[in-house]
């Protein structure tokens, strides 16, 4: 008798506000002490999965496909549907981890702005993907 492995699990989602902070201020509302609060555009209480599923919604991907999370050199990597999207939302992600992601040649790659130590590291991400996976769409949130 052949028994098929049947997945009876399901996901439950709750509609919430955007993962991003409201950064729309008039010129009169800006002050020097406000600038430090604008360092991160992601709300403080958001998890990696909140950000991942927010990206899926933005790209119009179905929420029912499989995903997995893994660690590469202690950095969390989230892979959706075997490479439709790969995301890393950790801070200061080193070049070797970004190269590992790029070599997997995902259709889309997403990083958080704080994933990069500085502007040159953010620019290098584009160059790394051009070298290893030129057809990947790279987005920084």
C-alpha positions in Angstrom: 0.0 0.0 0.0 1.4 3.4 -1.1 1.0 6.1 1.6 1.5 9.7 0.4 2.9 12.3 2.7 0.1 14.8 3.2 0.7 18.2 4.7 -2.4 19.2 6.6 -0.9 22.4 8.0 -2.1 25.9 7.3 -0.9 29.5 7.9 -3.0 32.1 9.6 -2.3 35.8 8.8 -3.5 38.9 10.6 -3.8 42.1 8.6 -1.7 44.8 10.3 -0.2 48.2 9.6 2.8 48.6 7.4 6.2 47.3 8.6 7.7 50.7 7.8 7.8 53.7 10.0 5.9 56.8 9.0 8.6 59.2 7.9 6.5 61.8 6.2 7.1 65.1 8.1 6.8 68.6 7.0 10.0 70.7 7.0 8.9 72.4 10.2 8.6 69.1 12.0 12.3 68.2 11.5 14.8 68.8 14.3 18.3 67.5 15.0 17.0 65.0 17.6 14.5 63.6 15.2 17.3 62.4 12.8 18.4 59.6 15.2 14.8 58.2 15.1 15.0 58.0 11.3 18.0 55.7 11.2 15.8 52.7 10.7 12.8 52.8 8.5 11.4 49.5 9.9 9.2 49.5 12.9 11.0 48.2 16.0 8.5 45.5 16.8 8.7 43.7 13.4 10.3 40.3 13.1 12.1 38.8 10.1 8.9 36.9 9.1 6.9 40.1 9.2 9.3 41.7 6.8 9.5 38.5 4.6 5.7 38.3 4.2 5.5 42.0 3.7 7.9 41.7 0.8 5.9 38.8 -0.6 2.8 40.9 -0.6 4.6 43.8 -2.3 5.8 41.5 -5.1 2.4 39.8 -5.4 3.7 36.4 -4.6 1.3 33.8 -3.1 1.6 33.3 0.6 0.9 29.6 0.4 4.3 28.4 -1.1 7.0 26.8 1.1 9.8 28.7 2.8 12.7 27.7 5.0 15.0 29.6 7.3 18.7 28.7 7.8 21.8 30.1 9.2 24.9 30.9 7.2 27.8 32.0 9.4 25.2 32.9 12.2 23.2 35.1 9.8 19.5 34.2 9.2 18.6 33.5 5.5 15.0 33.1 4.5 14.3 31.2 1.2 10.9 31.4 -0.3 9.8 28.7 -2.8 13.3 27.4 -3.6 14.6 30.8 -4.7 11.7 32.9 -5.8 12.9 35.2 -3.1 15.8 35.0 -0.6 16.0 37.5 2.2 18.4 38.4 5.0 17.4 41.1 7.5 20.3 40.8 9.9 22.7 43.7 10.5 26.2 44.1 9.0 26.0 41.1 6.8 29.5 40.2 5.6 30.5 39.8 1.9 30.8 36.0 2.1 27.2 35.6 3.1 26.0 37.9 0.4 28.1 36.0 -2.2 26.6 32.7 -0.9 23.1 34.1 -1.5 24.0 35.5 -4.9 25.5 32.1 -6.0 22.1 30.5 -5.4 20.8 32.8 -8.2 17.4 33.7 -6.7 14.8 35.6 -8.7 14.7 38.2 -6.0 16.9 39.1 -3.0 15.9 41.4 -0.2 18.1 43.0 2.5 17.4 45.5 5.2 19.2 48.9 5.0 21.0 48.1 8.2 22.3 44.8 6.6 25.2 46.9 5.4 27.9 48.5 7.5 28.2 51.6 5.2 27.3 53.0 1.8 30.1 51.2 0.0 29.0 47.8 1.4 25.5 48.6 0.0 26.9 49.5 -3.4 29.0 46.3 -3.4 25.9 44.2 -3.1 24.7 45.3 -6.5 28.2 44.4 -7.9 28.2 41.0 -6.3 24.8 40.1 -7.7 25.9 41.4 -11.2 28.9 39.0 -11.0 27.1 35.9 -9.7 23.5 36.4 -10.6 22.8 39.3 -13.0 19.1 38.5 -13.5 18.3 38.7 -9.7 16.3 41.7 -8.7 17.8 43.1 -5.5 15.8 45.3 -3.1 16.8 47.1 0.1 14.1 48.0 2.6 
